[in-house]
Amino acid sequence: MSEERTIRTLVLGIGNSGRKDDGLGWKFIDFLNEQGIKDLELDYRYQLQIEDAELISHYDRIIFVDATKETTKEGFYLKPCARERLKELNSHSLHPDTVHSLCSAIYGKDPECLILGIEGKEWELKTGLSSEARRNLERAKRYFIAHLFMYL
């Protein structure tokens, strides 16, 4: 009997629900919590820090979910983290690419890292998503269920 290896997957929702569409990452994590997906670990972050390199070193796959100001074709994008050469670090807030590179450089681990960027439009200090952000969130959720859910 062969032993099936479980892929440890972490989904990190990045954002701030008190800044309108910046809360998209958290809303996506709320959605995943409601789904009750077994073997999927979920967490919320205001922003990524150097310490998150240690966190992700314990997983095989990480999906960073964040709002983006970029214009996207489908209202969201999914792309792998880019390899970046570590230069000067700002400990206040890091990009997922930087956290992934730090994980590799410090801990010698190379988990698969993806970024799910969901397009937002409004960023002022106020709770609730804009109507465009809500539509884009729904598109990202449908894509996740149709494509990524099976991938986990």
N, CA, C and O atoms as a GROMACS GRO file, in nm:
protein
  608
    1MET      N    1   0.084  -0.117   0.000
    1MET     CA    2   0.000   0.000   0.000
    1MET      C    3   0.088   0.124   0.000
    1MET      O    4   0.175   0.138   0.087
    2SER      N    5   0.068   0.213  -0.095
    2SER     CA    6   0.151   0.334  -0.103
    2SER      C    7   0.095   0.443  -0.012
    2SER      O    8  -0.026   0.455   0.009
    3GLU      N    9   0.186   0.519   0.041
    3GLU     CA   10   0.148   0.628   0.130
    3GLU      C   11   0.136   0.756   0.049
    3GLU      O   12   0.231   0.798  -0.015
    4GLU      N   13   0.017   0.818   0.052
    4GLU     CA   14  -0.006   0.941  -0.023
    4GLU      C   15   0.045   1.060   0.058
    4GLU      O   16   0.011   1.074   0.175
    5ARG      N   17   0.124   1.143  -0.004
    5ARG     CA   18   0.179   1.261   0.063
    5ARG      C   19   0.078   1.374   0.058
    5ARG      O   20   0.022   1.404  -0.047
    6THR      N   21   0.053   1.435   0.173
    6THR     CA   22  -0.037   1.549   0.180
    6THR      C   23   0.041   1.676   0.152
    6THR      O   24   0.146   1.701   0.212
    7ILE      N   25  -0.009   1.755   0.061
    7ILE     CA   26   0.052   1.884   0.030
    7ILE      C   27   0.000   1.985   0.132
    7ILE      O   28  -0.120   2.010   0.140
    8ARG      N   29   0.091   2.041   0.209
    8ARG     CA   30   0.051   2.142   0.308
    8ARG      C   31   0.036   2.275   0.237
    8ARG      O   32   0.131   2.329   0.181
    9THR      N   33  -0.087   2.329   0.240
    9THR     CA   34  -0.118   2.453   0.169
    9THR      C   35  -0.166   2.558   0.268
    9THR      O   36  -0.249   2.531   0.355
   10LEU      N   37  -0.111   2.676   0.254
   10LEU     CA   38  -0.149   2.793   0.335
   10LEU      C   39  -0.201   2.901   0.241
   10LEU      O   40  -0.139   2.932   0.140
   11VAL      N   41  -0.315   2.958   0.275
   11VAL     CA   42  -0.368   3.072   0.201
   11VAL      C   43  -0.364   3.191   0.296
   11VAL      O   44  -0.426   3.190   0.401
   12LEU      N   45  -0.289   3.294   0.256
   12LEU     CA   46  -0.275   3.415   0.337
   12LEU      C   47  -0.354   3.529   0.272
   12LEU      O   48  -0.324   3.569   0.160
   13GLY      N   49  -0.454   3.578   0.341
   13GLY     CA   50  -0.530   3.693   0.294
   13GLY      C   51  -0.466   3.820   0.350
   13GLY      O   52  -0.454   3.835   0.471
   14ILE      N   53  -0.427   3.909   0.261
   14ILE     CA   54  -0.357   4.031   0.300
   14ILE      C   55  -0.451   4.149   0.280
   14ILE      O   56  -0.518   4.158   0.177
   15GLY      N   57  -0.457   4.240   0.377
   15GLY     CA   58  -0.539   4.358   0.357
   15GLY      C   59  -0.585   4.423   0.485
   15GLY      O   60  -0.531   4.398   0.593
   16ASN      N   61  -0.686   4.507   0.469
   16ASN     CA   62  -0.741   4.582   0.581
   16ASN      C   63  -0.886   4.612   0.547
   16ASN      O   64  -0.915   4.693   0.459
   17SER      N   65  -0.977   4.547   0.618
   17SER     CA   66  -1.119   4.564   0.588
   17SER      C   67  -1.170   4.704   0.623
   17SER      O   68  -1.283   4.738   0.588
   18GLY      N   69  -1.091   4.784   0.691
   18GLY     CA   70  -1.129   4.922   0.722
   18GLY      C   71  -1.089   5.022   0.614
   18GLY      O   72  -1.107   5.142   0.631
   19ARG      N   73  -1.036   4.972   0.504
   19ARG     CA   74  -0.996   5.058   0.391
   19ARG      C   75  -1.061   5.011   0.261
   19ARG      O   76  -0.994   4.986   0.161
   20LYS      N   77  -1.194   4.999   0.265
   20LYS     CA   78  -1.273   4.960   0.147
   20LYS      C   79  -1.217   4.835   0.078
   20LYS      O   80  -1.211   4.728   0.139
   21ASP      N   81  -1.176   4.849  -0.047
   21ASP     CA   82  -1.138   4.733  -0.129
   21ASP      C   83  -1.007   4.668  -0.085
   21ASP      O   84  -0.973   4.559  -0.132
   22ASP      N   85  -0.933   4.733   0.003
   22ASP     CA   86  -0.812   4.670   0.057
   22ASP      C   87  -0.849   4.546   0.139
   22ASP      O   88  -0.761   4.466   0.172
   23GLY      N   89  -0.975   4.530   0.172
   23GLY     CA   90  -1.022   4.413   0.246
   23GLY      C   91  -1.051   4.291   0.160
   23GLY      O   92  -1.100   4.191   0.212
   24LEU      N   93  -1.022   4.295   0.031
   24LEU     CA   94  -1.052   4.182  -0.058
   24LEU      C   95  -0.983   4.053  -0.015
   24LEU      O   96  -1.044   3.946  -0.020
   25GLY      N   97  -0.858   4.061   0.026
   25GLY     CA   98  -0.786   3.941   0.069
   25GLY      C   99  -0.854   3.874   0.188
   25GLY      O  100  -0.864   3.752   0.195
   26TRP      N  101  -0.899   3.956   0.281
   26TRP     CA  102  -0.968   3.903   0.400
   26TRP      C  103  -1.103   3.843   0.363
   26TRP      O  104  -1.141   3.738   0.414
   27LYS      N  105  -1.175   3.910   0.273
   27LYS     CA  106  -1.306   3.857   0.230
   27LYS      C  107  -1.289   3.721   0.162
   27LYS      O  108  -1.373   3.632   0.177
   28PHE      N  109  -1.180   3.705   0.088
   28PHE     CA  110  -1.154   3.577   0.024
   28PHE      C  111  -1.129   3.469   0.129
   28PHE      O  112  -1.176   3.356   0.113
   29ILE      N  113  -1.056   3.501   0.234
   29ILE     CA  114  -1.031   3.405   0.342
   29ILE      C  115  -1.162   3.373   0.414
   29ILE      O  116  -1.186   3.257   0.449
   30ASP      N  117  -1.247   3.474   0.435
   30ASP     CA  118  -1.379   3.448   0.494
   30ASP      C  119  -1.455   3.344   0.411
   30ASP      O  120  -1.515   3.251   0.465
   31PHE      N  121  -1.452   3.362   0.279
   31PHE     CA  122  -1.518   3.268   0.187
   31PHE      C  123  -1.462   3.127   0.204
   31PHE      O  124  -1.537   3.030   0.212
   32LEU      N  125  -1.329   3.115   0.209
   32LEU     CA  126  -1.269   2.983   0.223
   32LEU      C  127  -1.304   2.920   0.358
   32LEU      O  128  -1.327   2.800   0.367
   33ASN      N  129  -1.308   3.002   0.463
   33ASN     CA  130  -1.350   2.950   0.594
   33ASN      C  131  -1.490   2.891   0.587
   33ASN      O  132  -1.517   2.786   0.647
   34GLU      N  133  -1.579   2.956   0.515
   34GLU     CA  134  -1.717   2.908   0.500
   34GLU      C  135  -1.722   2.775   0.424
   34GLU      O  136  -1.814   2.696   0.446
   35GLN      N  137  -1.626   2.750   0.337
   35GLN     CA  138  -1.625   2.627   0.257
   35GLN      C  139  -1.581   2.506   0.339
   35GLN      O  140  -1.612   2.392   0.303
   36GLY      N  141  -1.509   2.530   0.449
   36GLY     CA  142  -1.464   2.419   0.533
   36GLY      C  143  -1.373   2.320   0.462
   36GLY      O  144  -1.386   2.199   0.480
   37ILE      N  145  -1.282   2.371   0.380
   37ILE     CA  146  -1.194   2.285   0.302
   37ILE      C  147  -1.093   2.218   0.395
   37ILE      O  148  -1.018   2.286   0.466
   38LYS      N  149  -1.092   2.087   0.394
   38LYS     CA  150  -1.000   2.010   0.478
   38LYS      C  151  -0.857   2.026   0.424
   38LYS      O  152  -0.835   2.040   0.304
   39ASP      N  153  -0.763   2.024   0.514
   39ASP     CA  154  -0.619   2.030   0.480
   39ASP      C  155  -0.578   2.161   0.414
   39ASP      O  156  -0.479   2.165   0.340
   40LEU      N  157  -0.652   2.266   0.439
   40LEU     CA  158  -0.618   2.398   0.386
   40LEU      C  159  -0.610   2.492   0.505
   40LEU      O  160  -0.708   2.513   0.576
   41GLU      N  161  -0.492   2.549   0.527
   41GLU     CA  162  -0.475   2.640   0.640
   41GLU      C  163  -0.492   2.783   0.591
   41GLU      O  164  -0.444   2.820   0.484
   42LEU      N  165  -0.561   2.863   0.671
   42LEU     CA  166  -0.597   2.999   0.633
   42LEU      C  167  -0.549   3.096   0.739
   42LEU      O  168  -0.550   3.066   0.859
   43ASP      N  169  -0.505   3.215   0.694
   43ASP     CA  170  -0.463   3.317   0.790
   43ASP      C  171  -0.482   3.455   0.729
   43ASP      O  172  -0.486   3.471   0.608
   44TYR      N  173  -0.494   3.553   0.816
   44TYR     CA  174  -0.512   3.694   0.778
   44TYR      C  175  -0.386   3.772   0.812
   44TYR      O  176  -0.322   3.746   0.914
   45ARG      N  177  -0.350   3.867   0.726
   45ARG     CA  178  -0.238   3.956   0.751
   45ARG      C  179  -0.277   4.097   0.709
   45ARG      O  180  -0.344   4.117   0.607
   46TYR      N  181  -0.235   4.196   0.790
   46TYR     CA  182  -0.248   4.336   0.746
   46TYR      C  183  -0.147   4.361   0.635
   46TYR      O  184  -0.176   4.424   0.534
   47GLN      N  185  -0.027   4.311   0.657
   47GLN     CA  186   0.081   4.324   0.560
   47GLN      C  187   0.181   4.212   0.586
   47GLN      O  188   0.183   4.154   0.695
   48LEU      N  189   0.263   4.184   0.489
   48LEU     CA  190   0.363   4.079   0.505
   48LEU      C  191   0.488   4.136   0.572
   48LEU      O  192   0.528   4.250   0.545
   49GLN      N  193   0.546   4.056   0.658
   49GLN     CA  194   0.665   4.095   0.734
   49GLN      C  195   0.777   3.994   0.708
   49GLN      O  196   0.754   3.887   0.653
   50ILE      N  197   0.897   4.029   0.748
   50ILE     CA  198   1.013   3.940   0.734
   50ILE      C  199   0.985   3.806   0.801
   50ILE      O  200   1.025   3.702   0.749
   51GLU      N  201   0.918   3.807   0.915
   51GLU     CA  202   0.888   3.685   0.989
   51GLU      C  203   0.802   3.587   0.911
   51GLU      O  204   0.802   3.467   0.940
   52ASP      N  205   0.729   3.636   0.811
   52ASP     CA  206   0.645   3.547   0.732
   52ASP      C  207   0.726   3.451   0.646
   52ASP      O  208   0.674   3.349   0.600
   53ALA      N  209   0.854   3.480   0.624
   53ALA     CA  210   0.941   3.387   0.552
   53ALA      C  211   0.955   3.257   0.630
   53ALA      O  212   0.959   3.148   0.572
   54GLU      N  213   0.963   3.268   0.762
   54GLU     CA  214   0.972   3.148   0.846
   54GLU      C  215   0.840   3.072   0.842
   54GLU      O  216   0.838   2.949   0.832
   55LEU      N  217   0.729   3.145   0.849
   55LEU     CA  218   0.597   3.082   0.844
   55LEU      C  219   0.581   2.998   0.718
   55LEU      O  220   0.543   2.881   0.726
   56ILE      N  221   0.608   3.057   0.602
   56ILE     CA  222   0.583   2.985   0.477
   56ILE      C  223   0.682   2.870   0.454
   56ILE      O  224   0.657   2.783   0.371
   57SER      N  225   0.794   2.870   0.528
   57SER     CA  226   0.892   2.761   0.512
   57SER      C  227   0.836   2.627   0.558
   57SER      O  228   0.894   2.523   0.527
   58HIS      N  229   0.725   2.627   0.629
   58HIS     CA  230   0.665   2.504   0.680
   58HIS      C  231   0.558   2.446   0.587
   58HIS      O  232   0.492   2.348   0.621
   59TYR      N  233   0.540   2.508   0.470
   59TYR     CA  234   0.434   2.466   0.378
   59TYR      C  235   0.493   2.428   0.242
   59TYR      O  236   0.604   2.469   0.207
   60ASP      N  237   0.416   2.350   0.168
   60ASP     CA  238   0.454   2.312   0.031
   60ASP      C  239   0.404   2.413  -0.070
   60ASP      O  240   0.466   2.436  -0.174
   61ARG      N  241   0.289   2.474  -0.038
   61ARG     CA  242   0.226   2.568  -0.131
   61ARG      C  243   0.165   2.681  -0.050
   61ARG      O  244   0.102   2.660   0.053
   62ILE      N  245   0.185   2.803  -0.101
   62ILE     CA  246   0.126   2.922  -0.039
   62ILE      C  247   0.055   3.000  -0.148
   62ILE      O  248   0.108   3.021  -0.257
   63ILE      N  249  -0.067   3.044  -0.116
   63ILE     CA  250  -0.140   3.133  -0.206
   63ILE      C  251  -0.162   3.263  -0.129
   63ILE      O  252  -0.235   3.267  -0.030
   64PHE      N  253  -0.098   3.368  -0.177
   64PHE     CA  254  -0.114   3.501  -0.120
   64PHE      C  255  -0.233   3.566  -0.191
   64PHE      O  256  -0.235   3.572  -0.314
   65VAL      N  257  -0.331   3.614  -0.117
   65VAL     CA  258  -0.448   3.678  -0.176
   65VAL      C  259  -0.450   3.823  -0.131
   65VAL      O  260  -0.450   3.852  -0.011
   66ASP      N  261  -0.451   3.914  -0.227
   66ASP     CA  262  -0.442   4.056  -0.195
   66ASP      C  263  -0.520   4.137  -0.297
   66ASP      O  264  -0.540   4.094  -0.411
   67ALA      N  265  -0.564   4.253  -0.255
   67ALA     CA  266  -0.625   4.348  -0.348
   67ALA      C  267  -0.515   4.407  -0.436
   67ALA      O  268  -0.401   4.420  -0.393
   68THR      N  269  -0.551   4.442  -0.558
   68THR     CA  270  -0.456   4.506  -0.647
   68THR      C  271  -0.520   4.629  -0.711
   68THR      O  272  -0.641   4.632  -0.737
   69LYS      N  273  -0.438   4.730  -0.734
   69LYS     CA  274  -0.483   4.849  -0.805
   69LYS      C  275  -0.461   4.834  -0.956
   69LYS      O  276  -0.504   4.918  -1.034
   70GLU      N  277  -0.394   4.725  -0.994
   70GLU     CA  278  -0.370   4.699  -1.136
   70GLU      C  279  -0.501   4.674  -1.209
   70GLU      O  280  -0.596   4.619  -1.152
   71THR      N  281  -0.506   4.715  -1.335
   71THR     CA  282  -0.619   4.681  -1.420
   71THR      C  283  -0.596   4.539  -1.470
   71THR      O  284  -0.491   4.509  -1.527
   72THR      N  285  -0.695   4.453  -1.449
   72THR     CA  286  -0.682   4.313  -1.488
   72THR      C  287  -0.789   4.278  -1.591
   72THR      O  288  -0.894   4.342  -1.597
   73LYS      N  289  -0.761   4.178  -1.670
   73LYS     CA  290  -0.854   4.138  -1.775
   73LYS      C  291  -0.982   4.077  -1.718
   73LYS      O  292  -1.092   4.108  -1.766
   74GLU      N  293  -0.969   3.993  -1.617
   74GLU     CA  294  -1.083   3.919  -1.562
   74GLU      C  295  -1.132   3.973  -1.428
   74GLU      O  296  -1.225   3.917  -1.370
   75GLY      N  297  -1.070   4.080  -1.378
   75GLY     CA  298  -1.105   4.130  -1.246
   75GLY      C  299  -1.013   4.074  -1.138
   75GLY      O  300  -1.023   4.110  -1.020
   76PHE      N  301  -0.924   3.986  -1.178
   76PHE     CA  302  -0.825   3.926  -1.088
   76PHE      C  303  -0.715   3.865  -1.174
   76PHE      O  304  -0.730   3.851  -1.295
   77TYR      N  305  -0.606   3.829  -1.109
   77TYR     CA  306  -0.501   3.752  -1.177
   77TYR      C  307  -0.448   3.647  -1.081
   77TYR      O  308  -0.459   3.663  -0.959
   78LEU      N  309  -0.392   3.543  -1.135
   78LEU     CA  310  -0.321   3.442  -1.058
   78LEU      C  311  -0.188   3.423  -1.126
   78LEU      O  312  -0.181   3.392  -1.245
   79LYS      N  313  -0.082   3.442  -1.050
   79LYS     CA  314   0.051   3.426  -1.108
   79LYS      C  315   0.147   3.373  -1.002
   79LYS      O  316   0.125   3.393  -0.882
   80PRO      N  317   0.252   3.305  -1.046
   80PRO     CA  318   0.351   3.258  -0.950
   80PRO      C  319   0.434   3.376  -0.897
   80PRO      O  320   0.450   3.477  -0.965
   81CYS      N  321   0.484   3.361  -0.775
   81CYS     CA  322   0.575   3.462  -0.722
   81CYS      C  323   0.700   3.463  -0.810
   81CYS      O  324   0.749   3.358  -0.852
   82ALA      N  325   0.750   3.581  -0.835
   82ALA     CA  326   0.872   3.596  -0.915
   82ALA      C  327   0.993   3.578  -0.824
   82ALA      O  328   0.989   3.609  -0.705
   83ARG      N  329   1.098   3.528  -0.882
   83ARG     CA  330   1.226   3.520  -0.810
   83ARG      C  331   1.286   3.659  -0.812
   83ARG      O  332   1.300   3.720  -0.919
   84GLU      N  333   1.322   3.708  -0.697
   84GLU     CA  334   1.386   3.839  -0.696
   84GLU      C  335   1.513   3.833  -0.614
   84GLU      O  336   1.521   3.764  -0.512
   85ARG      N  337   1.610   3.905  -0.661
   85ARG     CA  338   1.736   3.914  -0.590
   85ARG      C  339   1.714   4.005  -0.471
   85ARG      O  340   1.665   4.117  -0.484
   86LEU      N  341   1.752   3.956  -0.355
   86LEU     CA  342   1.732   4.036  -0.235
   86LEU      C  343   1.829   4.152  -0.231
   86LEU      O  344   1.950   4.135  -0.246
   87LYS      N  345   1.772   4.270  -0.212
   87LYS     CA  346   1.853   4.391  -0.201
   87LYS      C  347   1.826   4.451  -0.064
   87LYS      O  348   1.840   4.384   0.038
   88GLU      N  349   1.789   4.572  -0.064
   88GLU     CA  350   1.755   4.642   0.059
   88GLU      C  351   1.614   4.601   0.104
   88GLU      O  352   1.522   4.596   0.022
   89LEU      N  353   1.599   4.573   0.231
   89LEU     CA  354   1.469   4.533   0.282
   89LEU      C  355   1.405   4.645   0.363
   89LEU      O  356   1.472   4.714   0.440
   90ASN      N  357   1.277   4.662   0.344
   90ASN     CA  358   1.198   4.753   0.425
   90ASN      C  359   1.115   4.663   0.516
   90ASN      O  360   1.030   4.589   0.468
   91SER      N  361   1.139   4.668   0.645
   91SER     CA  362   1.071   4.576   0.736
   91SER      C  363   0.927   4.615   0.762
   91SER      O  364   0.856   4.543   0.833
   92HIS      N  365   0.881   4.727   0.708
   92HIS     CA  366   0.744   4.772   0.732
   92HIS      C  367   0.643   4.687   0.656
   92HIS      O  368   0.541   4.647   0.714
   93SER      N  369   0.668   4.659   0.531
   93SER     CA  370   0.574   4.582   0.450
   93SER      C  371   0.649   4.522   0.332
   93SER      O  372   0.726   4.590   0.265
   94LEU      N  373   0.625   4.394   0.307
   94LEU     CA  374   0.696   4.324   0.200
   94LEU      C  375   0.598   4.269   0.098
   94LEU      O  376   0.482   4.243   0.128
   95HIS      N  377   0.648   4.251  -0.024
   95HIS     CA  378   0.572   4.189  -0.132
   95HIS      C  379   0.587   4.037  -0.119
   95HIS      O  380   0.688   3.990  -0.069
   96PRO      N  381   0.487   3.960  -0.163
   96PRO     CA  382   0.500   3.814  -0.159
   96PRO      C  383   0.628   3.762  -0.227
   96PRO      O  384   0.687   3.665  -0.179
   97ASP      N  385   0.670   3.824  -0.337
   97ASP     CA  386   0.794   3.782  -0.404
   97ASP      C  387   0.912   3.788  -0.308
   97ASP      O  388   0.996   3.698  -0.306
   98THR      N  389   0.919   3.894  -0.228
   98THR     CA  390   1.028   3.914  -0.133
   98THR      C  391   1.023   3.810  -0.022
   98THR      O  392   1.126   3.754   0.016
   99VAL      N  393   0.904   3.784   0.031
   99VAL     CA  394   0.889   3.684   0.138
   99VAL      C  395   0.932   3.547   0.086
   99VAL      O  396   0.999   3.472   0.158
  100HIS      N  397   0.893   3.515  -0.036
  100HIS     CA  398   0.932   3.386  -0.096
  100HIS      C  399   1.084   3.378  -0.111
  100HIS      O  400   1.144   3.276  -0.079
  101SER      N  401   1.146   3.484  -0.159
  101SER     CA  402   1.291   3.486  -0.175
  101SER      C  403   1.363   3.474  -0.041
  101SER      O  404   1.464   3.406  -0.030
  102LEU      N  405   1.310   3.542   0.061
  102LEU     CA  406   1.368   3.532   0.195
  102LEU      C  407   1.358   3.390   0.248
  102LEU      O  408   1.453   3.339   0.309
  103CYS      N  409   1.247   3.326   0.227
  103CYS     CA  410   1.228   3.188   0.271
  103CYS      C  411   1.335   3.098   0.210
  103CYS      O  412   1.393   3.014   0.278
  104SER      N  413   1.359   3.117   0.084
  104SER     CA  414   1.459   3.037   0.013
  104SER      C  415   1.600   3.067   0.064
  104SER      O  416   1.678   2.976   0.089
  105ALA      N  417   1.631   3.196   0.080
  105ALA     CA  418   1.766   3.237   0.121
  105ALA      C  419   1.797   3.200   0.266
  105ALA      O  420   1.908   3.156   0.296
  106ILE      N  421   1.701   3.217   0.355
  106ILE     CA  422   1.727   3.196   0.498
  106ILE      C  423   1.706   3.050   0.539
  106ILE      O  424   1.786   2.995   0.614
  107TYR      N  425   1.599   2.989   0.491
  107TYR     CA  426   1.561   2.856   0.539
  107TYR      C  427   1.589   2.745   0.439
  107TYR      O  428   1.569   2.627   0.470
  108GLY      N  429   1.635   2.781   0.319
  108GLY     CA  430   1.665   2.680   0.219
  108GLY      C  431   1.543   2.605   0.170
  108GLY      O  432   1.554   2.492   0.121
  109LYS      N  433   1.427   2.666   0.183
  109LYS     CA  434   1.301   2.604   0.140
  109LYS      C  435   1.248   2.679   0.018
  109LYS      O  436   1.265   2.800   0.006
  110ASP      N  437   1.184   2.606  -0.070
  110ASP     CA  438   1.132   2.666  -0.192
  110ASP      C  439   0.988   2.621  -0.217
  110ASP      O  440   0.961   2.548  -0.312
  111PRO      N  441   0.895   2.665  -0.131
  111PRO     CA  442   0.757   2.625  -0.154
  111PRO      C  443   0.702   2.690  -0.281
  111PRO      O  444   0.750   2.794  -0.325
  112GLU      N  445   0.602   2.626  -0.338
  112GLU     CA  446   0.532   2.686  -0.452
  112GLU      C  447   0.451   2.804  -0.400
  112GLU      O  448   0.370   2.788  -0.309
  113CYS      N  449   0.472   2.922  -0.456
  113CYS     CA  450   0.402   3.042  -0.410
  113CYS      C  451   0.328   3.108  -0.527
  113CYS      O  452   0.386   3.134  -0.632
  114LEU      N  453   0.201   3.133  -0.505
  114LEU     CA  454   0.116   3.198  -0.604
  114LEU      C  455   0.057   3.324  -0.544
  114LEU      O  456   0.037   3.334  -0.423
  115ILE      N  457   0.029   3.421  -0.630
  115ILE     CA  458  -0.038   3.544  -0.588
  115ILE      C  459  -0.171   3.553  -0.661
  115ILE      O  460  -0.177   3.551  -0.784
  116LEU      N  461  -0.278   3.562  -0.583
  116LEU     CA  462  -0.411   3.586  -0.637
  116LEU      C  463  -0.441   3.733  -0.608
  116LEU      O  464  -0.474   3.769  -0.495
  117GLY      N  465  -0.430   3.816  -0.711
  117GLY     CA  466  -0.457   3.959  -0.697
  117GLY      C  467  -0.598   3.989  -0.745
  117GLY      O  468  -0.633   3.957  -0.859
  118ILE      N  469  -0.679   4.049  -0.660
  118ILE     CA  470  -0.818   4.080  -0.695
  118ILE      C  471  -0.829   4.232  -0.709
  118ILE      O  472  -0.794   4.307  -0.618
  119GLU      N  473  -0.877   4.274  -0.825
  119GLU     CA  474  -0.880   4.417  -0.857
  119GLU      C  475  -0.981   4.493  -0.771
  119GLU      O  476  -1.098   4.456  -0.763
  120GLY      N  477  -0.932   4.599  -0.708
  120GLY     CA  478  -1.016   4.689  -0.631
  120GLY      C  479  -1.015   4.828  -0.692
  120GLY      O  480  -0.933   4.856  -0.779
  121LYS      N  481  -1.106   4.913  -0.648
  121LYS     CA  482  -1.117   5.048  -0.704
  121LYS      C  483  -1.116   5.158  -0.598
  121LYS      O  484  -1.072   5.270  -0.626
  122GLU      N  485  -1.163   5.128  -0.476
  122GLU     CA  486  -1.177   5.232  -0.374
  122GLU      C  487  -1.096   5.193  -0.251
  122GLU      O  488  -1.098   5.078  -0.208
  123TRP      N  489  -1.023   5.292  -0.194
  123TRP     CA  490  -0.925   5.262  -0.089
  123TRP      C  491  -0.938   5.352   0.035
  123TRP      O  492  -0.852   5.347   0.123
  124GLU      N  493  -1.044   5.434   0.042
  124GLU     CA  494  -1.055   5.526   0.154
  124GLU      C  495  -1.087   5.452   0.285
  124GLU      O  496  -1.122   5.334   0.285
  125LEU      N  497  -1.075   5.526   0.396
  125LEU     CA  498  -1.104   5.470   0.528
  125LEU      C  499  -1.255   5.452   0.545
  125LEU      O  500  -1.326   5.545   0.584
  126LYS      N  501  -1.302   5.334   0.515
  126LYS     CA  502  -1.443   5.303   0.523
  126LYS      C  503  -1.458   5.152   0.508
  126LYS      O  504  -1.381   5.090   0.433
  127THR      N  505  -1.554   5.093   0.575
  127THR     CA  506  -1.573   4.949   0.561
  127THR      C  507  -1.665   4.919   0.443
  127THR      O  508  -1.740   5.006   0.398
  128GLY      N  509  -1.657   4.797   0.394
  128GLY     CA  510  -1.740   4.754   0.282
  128GLY      C  511  -1.667   4.765   0.150
  128GLY      O  512  -1.586   4.855   0.130
  129LEU      N  513  -1.696   4.674   0.061
  129LEU     CA  514  -1.633   4.672  -0.071
  129LEU      C  515  -1.713   4.754  -0.171
  129LEU      O  516  -1.834   4.768  -0.159
  130SER      N  517  -1.643   4.809  -0.270
  130SER     CA  518  -1.711   4.875  -0.381
  130SER      C  519  -1.784   4.770  -0.464
  130SER      O  520  -1.754   4.651  -0.455
  131SER      N  521  -1.880   4.813  -0.545
  131SER     CA  522  -1.955   4.717  -0.626
  131SER      C  523  -1.862   4.645  -0.725
  131SER      O  524  -1.879   4.526  -0.750
  132GLU      N  525  -1.763   4.717  -0.781
  132GLU     CA  526  -1.669   4.652  -0.874
  132GLU      C  527  -1.585   4.547  -0.802
  132GLU      O  528  -1.561   4.439  -0.855
  133ALA      N  529  -1.540   4.580  -0.681
  133ALA     CA  530  -1.459   4.485  -0.604
  133ALA      C  531  -1.540   4.361  -0.570
  133ALA      O  532  -1.488   4.250  -0.574
  134ARG      N  533  -1.668   4.378  -0.535
  134ARG     CA  534  -1.754   4.262  -0.506
  134ARG      C  535  -1.767   4.172  -0.629
  134ARG      O  536  -1.761   4.050  -0.617
  135ARG      N  537  -1.785   4.232  -0.746
  135ARG     CA  538  -1.793   4.153  -0.870
  135ARG      C  539  -1.663   4.078  -0.895
  135ARG      O  540  -1.664   3.960  -0.931
  136ASN      N  541  -1.551   4.146  -0.875
  136ASN     CA  542  -1.421   4.083  -0.898
  136ASN      C  543  -1.395   3.971  -0.797
  136ASN      O  544  -1.337   3.868  -0.832
  137LEU      N  545  -1.438   3.991  -0.674
  137LEU     CA  546  -1.425   3.887  -0.572
  137LEU      C  547  -1.505   3.764  -0.612
  137LEU      O  548  -1.457   3.651  -0.599
  138GLU      N  549  -1.626   3.783  -0.661
  138GLU     CA  550  -1.709   3.670  -0.706
  138GLU      C  551  -1.642   3.596  -0.821
  138GLU      O  552  -1.645   3.474  -0.826
  139ARG      N  553  -1.582   3.670  -0.913
  139ARG     CA  554  -1.511   3.606  -1.025
  139ARG      C  555  -1.393   3.523  -0.974
  139ARG      O  556  -1.371   3.411  -1.020
  140ALA      N  557  -1.318   3.579  -0.879
  140ALA     CA  558  -1.203   3.508  -0.823
  140ALA      C  559  -1.248   3.383  -0.747
  140ALA      O  560  -1.182   3.279  -0.756
  141LYS      N  561  -1.358   3.391  -0.674
  141LYS     CA  562  -1.410   3.275  -0.601
  141LYS      C  563  -1.453   3.166  -0.698
  141LYS      O  564  -1.423   3.048  -0.676
  142ARG      N  565  -1.523   3.203  -0.805
  142ARG     CA  566  -1.565   3.103  -0.906
  142ARG      C  567  -1.444   3.036  -0.970
  142ARG      O  568  -1.444   2.914  -0.989
  143TYR      N  569  -1.342   3.115  -1.002
  143TYR     CA  570  -1.220   3.059  -1.060
  143TYR      C  571  -1.154   2.962  -0.963
  143TYR      O  572  -1.111   2.854  -1.002
  144PHE      N  573  -1.146   3.001  -0.837
  144PHE     CA  574  -1.084   2.917  -0.736
  144PHE      C  575  -1.156   2.783  -0.725
  144PHE      O  576  -1.092   2.678  -0.725
  145ILE      N  577  -1.286   2.787  -0.717
  145ILE     CA  578  -1.364   2.664  -0.705
  145ILE      C  579  -1.347   2.577  -0.830
  145ILE      O  580  -1.333   2.456  -0.820
  146ALA      N  581  -1.349   2.639  -0.948
  146ALA     CA  582  -1.340   2.563  -1.073
  146ALA      C  583  -1.200   2.510  -1.102
  146ALA      O  584  -1.186   2.402  -1.158
  147HIS      N  585  -1.096   2.586  -1.063
  147HIS     CA  586  -0.960   2.548  -1.102
  147HIS      C  587  -0.869   2.515  -0.984
  147HIS      O  588  -0.809   2.407  -0.980
  148LEU      N  589  -0.859   2.605  -0.889
  148LEU     CA  590  -0.762   2.585  -0.781
  148LEU      C  591  -0.809   2.484  -0.678
  148LEU      O  592  -0.727   2.412  -0.620
  149PHE      N  593  -0.938   2.479  -0.653
  149PHE     CA  594  -0.989   2.387  -0.552
  149PHE      C  595  -0.945   2.244  -0.583
  149PHE      O  596  -0.905   2.171  -0.492
  150MET      N  597  -0.951   2.205  -0.707
  150MET     CA  598  -0.909   2.072  -0.747
  150MET      C  599  -0.758   2.056  -0.737
  150MET      O  600  -0.707   1.944  -0.722
  151TYR      N  601  -0.687   2.166  -0.745
  151TYR     CA  602  -0.541   2.169  -0.742
  151TYR      C  603  -0.488   2.146  -0.601
  151TYR      O  604  -0.374   2.104  -0.584
  152LEU      N  605  -0.571   2.172  -0.502
  152LEU     CA  606  -0.528   2.157  -0.362
  152LEU      C  607  -0.524   2.010  -0.328
  152LEU      O  608  -0.490   1.974  -0.215
   0.00000   0.00000   0.00000
